Structure formats: structure tokens, C-alpha cells
Amino acid sequence: MSIGRARRAIPEILDDQANGLSAMSREIIGDAFWLANSVSRQTFLETRSR
């Protein structure tokens, strides 16, 4: 799956109440999705390598 396709699918997955995700799982995935969309790839890699 491409990154672009995953970015489009994740909000739908989080909104689907019948997919079996717990509230905590939704929160964790949502936070990671928000982080990935709000930080440039380079900044993310620099932060992770510290």
C-alpha cells in the first residue's frame, strides 16, 4: 500500500466503529497519523535519531 493511499484510508478506518479497534487503539493511531501529517519527514527522522 502506498503512503498516500494509507493516509486516505486511515481516517476512514478510525471512523468505522465496526472494525474492532478499541478507543485506546483509535487514539494511538490517530495521534501517530496526526504526527506524520504535521511534521516533515526530515524533521521526524532527525528527532528520531537523537
Secondary structure, DSSP 8 states (H G I E B T S, - for coil): --HHHHHHHHHHHHH-TTS---HHHHHHHHHHHHHHHHS-HHHHHHHHT-
